[in-house]
Amino acid sequence: MTWLIYLGAIITLLGLAGLAYCIWKANGLRTSGLIGDDMTAALQRLIPINLASVSTAGIGLAMVVVGILL
């Protein structure tokens, strides 16, 4: 099941790339000088991307574990 390990690793890296994007974007928002409701609205737009990235990375790691166990 070597292919499952490699596929899981690729999916995990995609999830980590999404998390890096969220960190980069949030840091840019922090330095942009937005305050109050504008900052809240901008950060709330990042929440679905963050959750999808964490889920993708988790699924990829689960695929790696299953590939190792099989």
NORTA-V261504 format. One record per backbone hydrogen bond with DSSP energy under -1.0 kcal/mol. NH is the residue of the N-H (numbers start at 1). CO is the residue of the C=O. E is the energy in kcal/mol with one decimal. If there is no record, write none. Layout:
BEGIN
nh: {NH/NH}
co: {CO/CO}
e: {E/E}
END
This chain:
BEGIN
nh: {5/6/7/8/9/10/11/12/13/14/15/16/17/18/19/20/21/22/23/24/25/26/27/28/29/30/31/38/40/41/42/43/44/45/50/51/52/53/54/55/56/57/58/59/60/61/62/63/64/65/66/67/68/69/70}
co: {1/2/3/4/5/6/7/8/9/10/11/12/13/14/15/16/17/18/19/20/21/22/23/24/25/26/27/35/36/37/38/39/40/41/46/47/48/49/50/51/52/53/54/55/56/57/58/59/60/61/62/63/64/65/66}
e: {-1.3/-2.2/-2.5/-2.3/-2.2/-2.2/-2.4/-2.4/-2.2/-1.9/-2.1/-2.4/-2.0/-1.9/-2.0/-2.3/-2.2/-2.1/-2.3/-2.6/-2.9/-2.7/-2.3/-2.0/-2.1/-2.1/-1.8/-1.1/-2.1/-2.6/-2.1/-2.5/-2.3/-1.2/-2.5/-2.7/-2.3/-2.2/-2.4/-2.3/-2.5/-2.5/-2.3/-2.6/-2.4/-2.3/-2.2/-2.2/-1.9/-2.3/-2.6/-2.5/-2.1/-2.5/-2.1}
END
